[in-house]
Amino acid sequence: MKMNFRSLLSEYGNVLVLLLICLGISLVTIEKQSATSSSAARELALEVSGDNPPKSKVLVLVRTGEGAARFARSLEDSLSARGLHVVASIVGTPADARKALLSQKDELDAIVTGEHMAIFTSGQLPELASENEALARTKTYRTETYLWPNFLKKDNLLNVLKQVSVVAIIAIGMTLVIITAGIDLSVGSLIAFSGVVGALAIQYLGGSDPTTFHLWLGSLAGILICALIGMGTGGLVTAFRIPAFIVTLGVMFIAKGFAFIFSKSEPIPVGNEGFAWLGRGSDLFGLPNSVALMLALYGVAYVVMSRTSIGRYVYAVGGNPEAARLSGVPVNLVLVFVYTLCGLLAGLGGIMEASLHVTGDPKSGTLVELQVIAAVVVGGTSLAGGQGKIFGTLVGALIIGAIRNGMNLTGVEAHMQSVVYGVVILIAVMVDQLKGRFK
């Protein structure tokens, strides 16, 4: 039983770390939240209608934020169903609320609002009433509040997944490279190069008004050229026995330089908002398209690495390349394959970044290679090669994303965030070394 626990901890320890990190961030981001559900809107409308006769004039004020427009519509519908007259429904800032209140000409009976806007109206209403007599008898009604972590809000969790999707997708290829005891430092530059090439190809094919076909063709061009660069990297590593660190360092500078040369150091806009489909769209039950793609690719990668011969070959090359060669494994082809795949996924990541901003930017991808390597190492892949799991890499990417999001939510400044990332990477490497000693 003891051995089983140790094995379980060794296999899924990073999942426990992720859960503990999420728990810690949740505890420190607990804040008072305003209920914004349809049922909360109906309950508030019932309270207002109980205190005010039919046809009473009511103003709905909701502060801009998660689900604000939807909640405002629910309030307006519920109040109207109770026979109250909604004079206006404002979704905005306190400045918008002040303007709406001062513009009231007829006597206003009630203000119906959420918690955040209620704080403003409670403090400002007496002063505003002295400027506008229509507010003299106005009462304020607010929704109920509850305590909930900002980290665990649905929109925030989807945002975390969306933010890590590019890094996580490229980390699939990096995992295979590191399992073979290699490294690829060029992926960040390939992101910029792919985005620039894709945007330029779209402009060349479709001009200022490209069609969907042009978008697909241009995107494919950016991805495939990065796959060819990855193939060239693998060829240099295998044919000339140049260390992967040196080859990919050179490719990193070359790709970044060409990205700036081709774009003339300026972002290249894409003249079709449909290009944002991959970066901003959410077509599958509200799940961002980039996240759906990430999960699909991890499913494919898991099957490839655990159920196919190419997966076994990758582990064999990383464990002992000479023994793998003597066993009939095409070592050089396997190495070319993993670097090609890493380049292809970096190209895909570049198109995703360009899609997010509808622009090919030569400045994108800066230091992303370090985030990718960090995700792979934190996920349990050994830098010595021969050991690592696709699922672990996904968990590692989520750990990095959760830490970044938690630091942003708690106001940690940028330089300290870099310190935290460095500490996380060092701890992950030390844990990897300790696991090797105690096996």
N, C-alpha and C positions, 0 to 999 in steps of 0.2 A: 504493500500500500504506500509505503514511503517512496519507493522507486517510481511508482506511478505518478505520485504528486510531483516529484522532481522532474519527470519526463514532461508532465503537463505544463509545469512552470517554464521549462526550457522551450517548449513548442509555442506556448501562447502567453508568455510573460509580457510581451509588448502590448497585447490586448488589455491585460490588467493595468499596465502603465497608462494606456490611453484612457481607460475608465477612471482611474484615479485622477488624472489630469483634468478630465471633464468634470468630475465631481468637485475638485478644488476650484476650478474656474466658476462653476455654477454657484458655489457657496459665496464667493467674493463678488459676484455680479447680481446678487438678489436685490431687487428694488421693488418699490410699490408700483403696481401696474393697474391700468384702467381697463375694466371689462369692456370688450368691443364685439361681443358676439350678438347674434340676432335676438337671442333670448334676453340678454342684458338690455338691448334697445326696447324690447317690448315691456319689460319690467319698469324701466324708467318712464316710458310713455304712460303706463298705468298710474304711476305715482303723480305725474304732472296733471293728467286728466282728472285725478281725484281731488286736486287742489284748485283746479281752474275750470270754469264753465266752458261749454262748447263755444267754438268760434274765437276763443282766446288767442291772442297773437303770440307766437313762439318763434324764437330765433335759435337755430342749431349752430353751435360752434364746436368744431373738432380740429385739433392741432394736427398738422401734417405728420404722417408717420405710417407705421405698419398697419394696413387695413383701415386707414382713416376714411377714405372715400366710401368704402363698403359700409362702414359703421354709420357714417353720416346718412347714407341712403336708407339704411334700416331704421334709423331714428325718425327720419322724415316720413317714411311710410307708416311707421307705428303711430306717430303723433297724428297724422292725417286720418288714420283709421279710427282714432278715438274722438274725431270731431274737432280737433284743434287746427288752427290756421298757422301753417309754417310760413313766415314771411320771407325767410331766406335760409339757406344752408351753406355755411362757410367752412371750407377745409383750408387751413392756412396757418399763419403765424400769429402771435399776439398782436402784431401791427395790423394784420388783416382784420382781426377781431375788433380792435379799437376803431378802425375806420368804419366797419359795419355797424357798430353800436352808435357811433356819433351821427351816422347817416339816417337813423330811424326818425321818422316824422310822426308816426302815430304811436300812441301809448303801447309799450311792449310789456306783456304780462310775465313772460318767463324766458329765461335763457337755459337751454338744455345742452350740456357739454360733457366732455370727458375730464379725467382727473387733471391732466396737464394744463388744459385751457381754463379749467375751473380755478386753479391757483391764480391765474392772471385776473379773471373776472371778479373774484372775491376781493382782491386787493384794489382793483381799479374802478369797480362799479360805482362806489360813492363819489369819487372824483368826476367820473364821466356823467353821473346823474346831475351834478351841479352845472355841467356844460349843456346837457340835453335833458329837458324836462320829461321827455318820453320814457326815460329810464327811471323815473322817480319811484315807481312801485314795482319795478322788475325784480322777480325772484330768480335765484340760480339753482338749477338742479343738475346734479352730477351722477355719473355711474358709480357703481360700487368698485372698490379697489381690492387688490389681493397682492400677496408677495409672490414673485416668480423671478427666476434668474434671467437676465437679458441674454445670457449665452444659450439658453435652451428655447428661445423663441424660434418658431418655425422658420421665419425669414432669415434669422441669423445662422441657423444650422445649414440651410440651403446655401447661404452665402459662403460658409466655410467650405462646403463641398465644391462650390463653384470656383473658389479661389485656389483650391489645391488641385483641380482637375488637370491643368496643364502640366504641373510638376509631377503629378502621379502618373500621367500617361507616359511622359518621357522616362520616368523611373522604371517602367517595365523594361525598356530596352537597356537602361543602365544596369538593372539587376542582372540581366544575362551577361553583359560585358564584365561586371565585377565578379560574377560566379566563375568566369573563365580567367580570373586573376588579372583582368585588364582595368582600364579606366577610360572615360571619354570626357575630356574637358571642353569639347567644342559645342556641346548641345545648346548652351545659352546663346552663342553667336549664330548657330543655325536657326534659332527661333527668329532672330532679326532678319537673317538672310532669306528665310522662307517667306516671311511676311512681306518683305520688299519685293522679291521676285514674283510672288503671287499677285500683289497689287499692280506691279508693272505689267504683268501678263494680262491681267483683266483690263487695264487701261489700253493696252495695245490691241487686244481683241475686240473690245466693245466701246472704246472711246469714253466719252463722258456719260453715256447711258447704256451700260452693259446689261445684257440679259442674264437670266439665271444660268443658261448654258455657259456663258462666258465666265461667270463666277466659279462654276464647277471646274471648268477647264483651267482657269488661272490658278485656282487652289491646288489642283492636281499637279500643275507644273512646279509650284513651290515645294510640294511634298516630295515629288520624284527626284528633283535635283538634289535635295538633301539626302535622299536615299543613295543616290549615286556618289555623293561626297562621302557618305558612310562606307560605301563599298570601297572607295579609294583608300580610305583610312585603314580598313581591314586588310587591303592588299599591301599597303606599305608595312603594316605590322607583321604580316606573314611572309612576304617575299624578301624583305630586307632585314627582318628581325630587329627593327627599330622599336624601342620601348614605346608602348601605347601612350604613356604620359607625354613623351616628346612629340610624337606624331599629332596627337589631338591638341596639344598646346599650339603647334604650328597652324593647324586647321582653324583653331579658335581665332587667331589673329587674322588669318586670310579671309575667313567668312565675314568677320565683323568689318574688316576693311572694305570688302566688296559691297557689303550692305550699305555703307556710307557713300561709296563711289557711285553705285547704281542709282541711289536715291538723291544724290547731290546733297546729302546731309539734311534732307527735309522729309517730313512724313508724306506719304503718298496716299491721298484719299481715294476711296472706292465709291464711284457715283451710283451706288444702288444699295439702299438700306436693307435689301434682302440678304446682303452679305453678312448681316448681324445675326442671321438665323442660328448659326452654331455657337456663337459667343454669348448671345443674349436670350435666345429663344427658350421657351419652356412648353414643349408640345406633349409630353408624356405625363399626364396626371399632375401637372404643375412642376415636374422635375426638370431642372435646366437641361437643355440638350447636351451641353458639355459634360455634365455629370452622368447622364445616361450613356454617352459614348465612353466615358471613363470606365463605368461599371461593365459595359459590354466587352471592352478590350481586356479588362482584368479577367473576365470569365473565359475568354479565348486563351489568354496567356496561361491561366491556371491549367486548362486542359492540355495545352501544348507541353508545358513543363512537367506535368505529372502523368500524362497518358500517352505520349508519343516518343518515338526514337530520338528525334532532335533534342527533346528535353533531356533525355538520358545522356546524349552526346555532350551537351553543354556542361552538365555536372562532371562527366568523365574528363573532359579537357581541363576543367578547373581543378579537379582533384589531382591528376597526374597526367600531363599531356603526353609524355613518352609512353606510359603504359596504355593510354588511350590509343595512341598511334599503332602500337604493336597489337592491339586488340581489333584493329581494322576500322577505327573511328577516323573519318576524314578531318583531321584536326584543323588544317588550314581553311577548309570550306566552312567549318563550324565558326571559326573566328571571323571570317569575312561575313557570314550570316549575321552574327550578333552585332557587329558594328554597322552593317547595312540597316538592320532593324532599328538600332538606336538612332541612326541618322534619319530614317523615315519617320519615326515617332517624334523626333525633334522638329522635323518639318511640319508635321501635323500640329504640334504645339504652336509653331509660329503662325500657322493659318488660324488657329483658334484665337490667339492673341490679336491678330489683325482683325478678325471677325468681331471681337469684343469692342474694338474701337473704330471699326469700319475704316481702318487706316493701316498701311504698312509702314511701321516705324523702325528706322535703323537703330534706335536707342533701346528697343525692347529686348528682353532676355538677359539684361545685365545681371550677372552673378546668379542666374537661375541654375547654372550647372552645380553650384555649391548646394543649393536647396535640394536638387535632385539627388546628389550624392549623399547628403544628410538623410534624406528620406529612406534611401536604400540601406544605409548603415544602421540607422535607428530601427529599421525594420528587421534587422538581424542577419543581413547578408554579410559574410566574412570578406574583408578586404584581401585575405590570403587566397581566396578562391575556393571553389568546390562546395560551397555551402550557402544556402539562401532560399527563400520561398517568396513566391509572387504575392501571396496573401500578406506576408510580413511586410513587404514593401508598401502595400496599400495602407496597412496600419501605421507604418512609419510616416507616410505622407500625411495621414490624418493627425498624427501626433504633432508634427511640425505645424500643420494648419491650425490645430486647436490652440497651441501655444501662442502663435502669432495673433489669432483672433482674441484670445484672452488678454494678451498684453495691450492690444488696441482698445478693448472694452474698458480696461482699468487705467488707461492713460499712460502706459509706460512709454518713455520717449525712445526715439529711433536708435540712438547709440546704445542704450541699455538693452534693447531688443537684440542687437548684434552680439552683445556679451552673452545673453541667455542662449542664443543659437549655438555659439561656440561651446558653452558649457554642456549643452545637450549632446552635441556631437562627440565631445571628449568622453562623456559618461558612456555613450553608446559603444565607443571603441574599447573602453576599458572593460565594459561588461562582456564584449565579444572575446577579449583576451582571457578574461577570467573563466568564461565558459570553456574555452579550449584547454585550460590548465586542469580543470576539475572533471573532465570527461573520463 
